[in-house]
């Protein structure tokens, strides 16, 4: 039993795990439906903002998605400049936290976030299908790895997860995108991503409370969770609005410019959320290491 008498009054939690999990589950259901039912042969963006799209260095887009940002506006070498640049925000948390741990499970978690940023930048810069896979595979690997670390008492990743990730990567890169095995793998990947995302939404609040109780120095993790919970809801909403309302966003009243929701809100918000998850993973691993070295404090009678 941890002595909590010295802790300040906990901050009010508006988005409890149950509330956040329900909201995220509803939003992720929408994004999963849009993702799995997107028809790349009927690219709506061609009819929405075709006049603003130019030809660049890369071949015509082959990815499943060509986002709402106009192509090759600023450089012939980068299809979507804003989306490409903001993808690099995912590197901030791994770089800042790298020196705070020597545990390679945590460092691998940080490296997966780096892979998300690099893969996302390559995808938005080229809009090629191979780069899209470099964006998507690190996402599922990272979120599955994070769930494994946060759900296991010893903060470890089971070998089966890595074997599955390697098999999935090999299958996707070695088969044609129209092959049934390729399509089935993509569907499984998306559904697993959604399931892990929803699990984190339900589980992160009680986990952060537990981390604060064990740390005994305030409610740092809980406050960070509150910001991350709000950020993830706003980020997912921006993803949906940017996909469904592209034509409207490019024809705003009073001559307002396109607001770059995918770049400025989705990327920025999810980079912050990943950073918050990094702190939770790091905190749990450090507390586990300390618990091995010494027994927990026992509340005095």
FENWORA-V365968 format. One record per pair of residues at least 24 apart in sequence whose C-alpha atoms are under 7 Angstrom apart, sorted by the first residue. I is the first residue (numbers start at 0). J is the second residue. D is the distance in Angstrom with one decimal. If there is no record, write none. Layout:
# FENWORA-V365968
i | j | d
I | J | D
I | J | D
This chain:
# FENWORA-V365968
i | j | d
0 | 297 | 5.5
0 | 298 | 6.0
1 | 213 | 6.7
1 | 296 | 5.8
1 | 297 | 5.9
1 | 298 | 6.0
2 | 296 | 6.9
2 | 297 | 6.6
2 | 298 | 4.9
3 | 212 | 6.7
3 | 215 | 7.0
6 | 215 | 6.5
6 | 216 | 6.9
6 | 217 | 5.9
7 | 217 | 6.4
9 | 218 | 6.6
12 | 225 | 7.0
14 | 228 | 6.9
15 | 204 | 6.3
16 | 200 | 6.3
16 | 201 | 4.4
16 | 202 | 6.0
16 | 203 | 6.7
16 | 204 | 5.1
16 | 205 | 6.9
17 | 201 | 5.6
19 | 200 | 5.8
19 | 201 | 6.5
19 | 228 | 6.9
20 | 197 | 5.9
20 | 200 | 4.5
20 | 201 | 4.3
23 | 197 | 6.3
23 | 200 | 6.7
23 | 232 | 6.8
24 | 197 | 5.6
26 | 235 | 6.9
27 | 193 | 6.4
30 | 239 | 6.7
39 | 63 | 5.2
39 | 64 | 6.8
47 | 246 | 5.5
57 | 125 | 6.1
60 | 126 | 5.1
60 | 127 | 5.6
61 | 126 | 6.5
61 | 127 | 4.9
61 | 128 | 5.3
62 | 126 | 5.5
62 | 127 | 4.9
62 | 128 | 4.0
62 | 131 | 6.3
63 | 128 | 6.9
65 | 126 | 6.7
67 | 241 | 6.6
67 | 245 | 5.7
68 | 259 | 6.8
77 | 124 | 4.4
77 | 125 | 6.5
78 | 123 | 6.4
78 | 124 | 4.8
78 | 125 | 5.8
78 | 126 | 7.0
79 | 123 | 5.5
79 | 124 | 5.6
80 | 124 | 6.9
81 | 262 | 5.9
82 | 123 | 6.0
82 | 261 | 6.9
82 | 262 | 4.6
83 | 120 | 4.4
83 | 123 | 5.2
83 | 124 | 5.7
84 | 120 | 6.9
85 | 262 | 5.8
85 | 266 | 6.2
85 | 267 | 6.9
86 | 116 | 5.0
86 | 119 | 5.7
86 | 120 | 5.3
86 | 266 | 6.1
87 | 116 | 5.2
87 | 117 | 6.8
87 | 120 | 6.8
88 | 267 | 6.7
88 | 270 | 6.1
89 | 113 | 6.3
89 | 116 | 5.0
89 | 270 | 4.8
90 | 116 | 6.3
92 | 274 | 5.1
104 | 155 | 6.7
105 | 280 | 6.9
105 | 281 | 6.4
108 | 141 | 6.5
108 | 144 | 6.9
108 | 145 | 6.9
111 | 137 | 6.0
111 | 141 | 5.5
112 | 141 | 6.7
139 | 188 | 6.7
139 | 192 | 5.4
140 | 164 | 6.6
142 | 192 | 6.9
142 | 195 | 6.4
143 | 195 | 6.3
146 | 195 | 6.7
146 | 199 | 6.9
148 | 280 | 6.8
149 | 280 | 6.3
153 | 287 | 6.7
154 | 284 | 5.9
210 | 283 | 6.7
223 | 275 | 6.5
227 | 271 | 6.9
227 | 272 | 5.1
227 | 275 | 6.5
230 | 268 | 5.2
230 | 272 | 6.9
231 | 268 | 6.2
231 | 269 | 6.4
231 | 272 | 6.6
234 | 264 | 5.6
234 | 265 | 4.4
234 | 268 | 5.4
234 | 269 | 6.6
235 | 265 | 6.7
237 | 261 | 6.6
237 | 264 | 6.4
237 | 265 | 6.1
238 | 265 | 6.1
